[in-house]
């Protein structure tokens, strides 16, 4: 090694001397000297590089050191994690009533403002009442006749009663008078029922709201013929405060959850204290939380899912029936949960994976099953164990099996 270094030094000294002579030469002689120097210079450069390489170690070791990129990692640990379940659902009104025609006739007027809130019993439509008013008057007249006949029969019985004891009236005549009185009383009852029915028909010609709520668009206009036998739909009323959100969860997930609660790996609050948060269709979170008030005990045979319902305050009418939403249910705490930063997870169309630093310092790729996101971190449902070293920065520059220079991430736990 020392001899090689001495040879290089002597060669450079020779070049130095020739360079001084080169400066003293005439212009024509300089061109020939440059040609000779150009053949010697590459050889000297190669010798110099070889000497430097021998000083620093073998060429293979230098290439390996240059090829090992630097990555940062965290060591994952188990900790209690809130179990958040995200389910798709739809908004439904707490109470919904279809307003239908209960009498036949022509719609004369619409008596409400479409899309407004109405009280129970508020008038909505007026169906031509003239026929029903006439029928009511006819029934009332029939009742008056029946009452008059009853009064006459009652007076006959009253006159015959003292005469029977004196045998001035036969017992047969007296019994006939009593029978006529009972028939007259039955006729009064029949006429009274007809008056009640006519009164109901007359009142139903004014269509009223069966419940309080927001009334929708009118399905008929003035002049339309509606029918009681066809139950013509006039409009619909929805009660929007409070309002329900209905979700479905697979029966398999419900069974797994029950087993985890029984095994003690997950703590579960009672149903009345399960908080539900809504994500609207535009990705924003609804500002008021709700609570679960119903869980169906039957499984839908066509889908294999169970129905869950939550109730939310809706004073501003921001939630409307038919809206698609996503619900986040905090269903207890998982005692041994694992979380990793979002930037450490690689997600493609089929799966999610992370890059790990193996025991030998090489990169290992592992698929994971993700749970919900929480404060900038993914909750890992499966695929990682406490003590695994997950690469958080630099994973996009490495490939599986490649040696890396792994450094703990700043502030990593």
Secondary structure as the mmCIF struct_conf table of DSSP 4:
data_model
#
loop_
_struct_conf.conf_type_id
_struct_conf.id
_struct_conf.beg_label_comp_id
_struct_conf.beg_label_asym_id
_struct_conf.beg_label_seq_id
_struct_conf.end_label_comp_id
_struct_conf.end_label_asym_id
_struct_conf.end_label_seq_id
HELX_RH_AL_P HELX_RH_AL_P1 UNK A 2 UNK A 24
BEND BEND1 UNK A 25 UNK A 25
HELX_RH_AL_P HELX_RH_AL_P2 UNK A 27 UNK A 56
HELX_RH_AL_P HELX_RH_AL_P3 UNK A 59 UNK A 67
STRN STRN1 UNK A 70 UNK A 75
STRN STRN2 UNK A 79 UNK A 100
BEND BEND2 UNK A 103 UNK A 103
STRN STRN3 UNK A 105 UNK A 110
BEND BEND3 UNK A 112 UNK A 112
TURN_TY1_P TURN_TY1_P1 UNK A 114 UNK A 115
STRN STRN4 UNK A 117 UNK A 118
TURN_TY1_P TURN_TY1_P2 UNK A 120 UNK A 121
STRN STRN5 UNK A 123 UNK A 127
HELX_RH_AL_P HELX_RH_AL_P4 UNK A 130 UNK A 165
TURN_TY1_P TURN_TY1_P3 UNK A 166 UNK A 167
BEND BEND4 UNK A 168 UNK A 169
HELX_RH_AL_P HELX_RH_AL_P5 UNK A 171 UNK A 204
TURN_TY1_P TURN_TY1_P4 UNK A 205 UNK A 205
STRN STRN6 UNK A 206 UNK A 208
BEND BEND5 UNK A 210 UNK A 212
STRN STRN7 UNK A 213 UNK A 215
BEND BEND6 UNK A 219 UNK A 220
TURN_TY1_P TURN_TY1_P5 UNK A 222 UNK A 223
STRN STRN8 UNK A 225 UNK A 226
TURN_TY1_P TURN_TY1_P6 UNK A 228 UNK A 231
STRN STRN9 UNK A 233 UNK A 250
HELX_RH_AL_P HELX_RH_AL_P6 UNK A 251 UNK A 263
TURN_TY1_P TURN_TY1_P7 UNK A 264 UNK A 264
BEND BEND7 UNK A 265 UNK A 265
STRN STRN10 UNK A 266 UNK A 267
HELX_RH_3T_P HELX_RH_3T_P1 UNK A 271 UNK A 273
STRN STRN11 UNK A 275 UNK A 279
TURN_TY1_P TURN_TY1_P8 UNK A 281 UNK A 282
BEND BEND8 UNK A 283 UNK A 283
HELX_LH_PP_P HELX_LH_PP_P1 UNK A 284 UNK A 284
STRN STRN12 UNK A 285 UNK A 285
HELX_LH_PP_P HELX_LH_PP_P2 UNK A 286 UNK A 286
BEND BEND9 UNK A 287 UNK A 288
STRN STRN13 UNK A 290 UNK A 295
BEND BEND10 UNK A 297 UNK A 298
STRN STRN14 UNK A 300 UNK A 300
TURN_TY1_P TURN_TY1_P9 UNK A 301 UNK A 304
STRN STRN15 UNK A 305 UNK A 312
TURN_TY1_P TURN_TY1_P10 UNK A 315 UNK A 316
TURN_TY1_P TURN_TY1_P11 UNK A 321 UNK A 322
STRN STRN16 UNK A 324 UNK A 341
HELX_RH_3T_P HELX_RH_3T_P2 UNK A 342 UNK A 344
STRN STRN17 UNK A 346 UNK A 347
BEND BEND11 UNK A 349 UNK A 350
STRN STRN18 UNK A 352 UNK A 357
TURN_TY1_P TURN_TY1_P12 UNK A 359 UNK A 360
BEND BEND12 UNK A 361 UNK A 361
STRN STRN19 UNK A 362 UNK A 362
STRN STRN20 UNK A 363 UNK A 374
TURN_TY1_P TURN_TY1_P13 UNK A 375 UNK A 376
STRN STRN21 UNK A 377 UNK A 382
BEND BEND13 UNK A 383 UNK A 383
TURN_TY1_P TURN_TY1_P14 UNK A 386 UNK A 387
STRN STRN22 UNK A 389 UNK A 393
BEND BEND14 UNK A 394 UNK A 394
HELX_RH_3T_P HELX_RH_3T_P3 UNK A 395 UNK A 397
TURN_TY1_P TURN_TY1_P15 UNK A 400 UNK A 401
STRN STRN23 UNK A 403 UNK A 403
STRN STRN24 UNK A 405 UNK A 408
HELX_LH_PP_P HELX_LH_PP_P3 UNK A 409 UNK A 409
TURN_TY1_P TURN_TY1_P16 UNK A 410 UNK A 411
#
